[in-house]
Amino acid sequence: MAYTPELSESASATLRRISWALNQPMTKTMNAIFEKIPSLMDREKVCETCRDPSACNICGFNGKEAA
């Protein structure tokens, strides 16, 4: 089961507005954001500091498409 943290009021408002701009539900928009983030961050740093190597096969930072 995926961990589902609550969003702050500000984060929720931002996500809602991005969703409206993309004409997509918030759930799909959040997934799209998380698919984009690995291209914006230092993958090596993220992997070096990872505390859960059991999820490498599905993680966006591993450089491979998730199955």
N, C-alpha and C positions, 0 to 999 in steps of 0.2 A: 504494500500500500504506500502511496506517495505521501510525503509530509506536506501538509497544507497550512502554512502559517497565515495568520490574519494580516491583512494589509493595513497600514496606517490610513487615516482619512485622506491625507495628501496623496499617497501612492494610489489609493483607490480612485480618487478623482482624476489623477493623471492617466491611469490605465483606461478609465472609462472614456476619456477624451481621445486617446489614441485609438481605441476601439471604434468610436464613432467615425474618426477620420478614415479608418481602414474599412468601415462598414462590415465589421466582424464582431462576433461575441467576445466578451472579455476573456473567456477561457482560451479561445484560439489566438487572441492577441498576445496573451501572456506567454503562450507556447512559442509564438513567433519571436517575441523579445528574447526568450531564453535560447532560441536557435541562433540568434544574431550575436549575442554577447560573446561567445568564444572568439569571434573574429575581431573583437574590439579589445580583448585583454591578452596579456602575456600567458600563453598556454603553459610554457615551461614553469613559470612561477606558480600557477594554479596547481599543476601536477606535483611540483615539489612540496607544496604545503598540504596536499590532499591527506585526509584522515580516513578515507574509505576506499581503498583500492579494489574492493569487491564490485564496485559499480563502473569500473573503467570501460567495460564493453558497451555501456549505454550513455556514457558521459560525452557531452559535446566538446569537451576539451581534449579528447583523445585523438582528434584529427581524422576520425572516421565517421561515416554516417551511421546513426543508430539504426539497428535492424527493425 
